Amino acid sequence: QEDDDRLRERIRLAPESFTNAGSRGAYRFHAMQAHPNIVDVAVLSPVPGTVDLYPLLSTGLPDGGVLTLVESFCSDEKVRPLTDTVRAKTPVKVDYTIEARITIYRDQDARSVKDAANSAIQNWVAS
């Protein structure tokens, strides 16, 4: 089942599908079309003529089946330019730390401000 955020993103990217000129947006659009759980795709070109796609799933990192599907879908003659080689790769998981400085005014409750800030951070991380 596709959620509203993913549908909005695909609608926003739809004009990218009108060309097969090999733009980042076009590859991103077509890669997201390959599987309903793909929520984002990084598109890189390490050398001319090579396109690396790094799909991220709503459930985490993709398995080999999803990578094969994305690569096949984006290698179709109607999607890629004749001279591009498309490779789907697993994104690298990166651990990170978020540090924040919060200003609390006198008329505010410190606990509720901290709770609201933590909630906002958790929502951002989950998106």
C-alpha distance (Angstrom), angle and dihedral (degrees) to the residues before:
residue distance angle dihedral
Q1 . . .
E2 3.80 . .
D3 3.80 115.9 .
D4 3.80 124.1 -137.4
D5 3.82 95.3 -105.8
R6 3.80 92.4 55.0
L7 3.81 91.9 46.4
R8 3.83 90.8 50.6
E9 3.81 90.3 50.2
R10 3.81 92.4 50.0
I11 3.82 90.8 48.7
R12 3.81 89.5 50.3
L13 3.81 89.8 50.9
A14 3.82 95.8 43.9
P15 3.84 95.6 99.1
E16 3.82 87.3 59.1
S17 3.81 87.9 66.6
F18 3.80 92.3 63.8
T19 3.78 91.5 81.6
N20 3.77 135.4 45.6
A21 3.79 91.6 -159.9
G22 3.78 91.0 121.9
S23 3.80 101.3 -108.4
R24 3.79 118.7 164.1
G25 3.78 89.4 -116.0
A26 3.80 92.6 52.1
Y27 3.80 92.7 50.8
R28 3.81 90.1 46.3
F29 3.81 91.3 50.3
H30 3.80 94.3 48.9
A31 3.81 94.0 44.0
M32 3.81 90.2 53.1
Q33 3.81 88.7 51.0
A34 3.81 90.4 57.9
H35 3.81 96.4 73.0
P36 3.82 132.8 12.0
N37 3.82 94.0 -134.8
I38 3.81 94.4 58.8
V39 3.80 106.8 109.1
D40 3.79 99.9 170.5
V41 3.79 140.4 7.1
A42 3.79 129.3 -160.6
V43 3.81 111.5 -148.2
L44 3.80 117.0 -158.5
S45 3.78 134.0 170.0
P46 3.81 108.1 -156.9
V47 3.82 91.6 178.2
P48 3.81 131.7 8.3
G49 3.80 111.4 -79.4
T50 3.81 94.9 21.1
V51 3.79 123.4 98.4
D52 3.80 121.2 -169.9
L53 3.80 116.7 -162.3
Y54 3.81 120.9 -162.5
P55 3.83 108.9 -169.5
L56 3.79 120.8 -165.4
L57 3.79 119.6 -157.1
S58 3.79 128.6 -148.3
T59 3.81 84.3 -118.8
G60 3.82 95.2 49.8
L61 3.77 131.1 -99.8
P62 3.82 120.0 12.1
D63 3.79 123.9 -112.0
G64 3.79 125.5 -134.1
G65 3.79 92.6 -89.0
V66 3.80 93.3 58.0
L67 3.81 91.6 45.1
T68 3.81 90.7 51.8
L69 3.80 90.4 48.2
V70 3.83 93.1 50.1
E71 3.79 92.5 46.3
S72 3.79 92.2 48.5
F73 3.80 93.8 45.0
C74 3.81 93.4 49.2
S75 3.81 94.0 43.2
D76 3.80 92.6 60.5
E77 3.82 113.8 122.5
K78 3.79 90.7 -119.0
V79 3.81 92.4 54.8
R80 3.79 109.8 40.1
P81 3.78 132.9 47.5
L82 3.79 114.1 -105.0
T83 3.81 94.3 -108.4
D84 3.82 99.7 47.4
T85 3.79 123.4 103.8
V86 3.80 109.8 -154.0
R87 3.80 121.9 -153.7
A88 3.81 125.6 -179.3
K89 3.79 113.1 -151.0
T90 3.79 136.9 -179.1
P91 3.80 113.8 -102.2
V92 3.78 116.0 -121.4
K93 3.79 115.8 -112.4
V94 3.80 110.2 -127.2
D95 3.79 123.5 -164.9
Y96 3.78 114.6 -143.3
T97 3.78 142.6 175.3
I98 3.78 125.8 -138.7
E99 3.78 117.4 -146.6
A100 3.78 120.8 -172.1
R101 3.77 136.9 179.8
I102 3.80 113.9 -148.4
T103 3.79 126.0 -165.6
I104 3.78 112.3 -148.1
Y105 3.78 116.6 -164.2
R106 3.80 121.9 -144.7
D107 3.78 95.2 -106.2
Q108 3.83 93.0 53.8
D109 3.78 129.6 87.9
A110 3.82 108.4 -118.7
R111 3.82 94.4 -148.7
S112 3.83 94.4 52.2
V113 3.82 91.7 46.2
K114 3.80 90.9 50.7
D115 3.82 91.6 46.5
A116 3.82 91.2 49.5
A117 3.82 91.1 48.8
N118 3.81 92.2 49.4
S119 3.80 90.5 48.0
A120 3.82 91.5 50.7
I121 3.81 90.6 50.0
Q122 3.82 92.0 49.2
N123 3.82 90.9 49.6
W124 3.80 91.0 49.5
V125 3.81 92.4 48.5
A126 3.81 91.2 48.7
S127 3.80 93.3 51.2
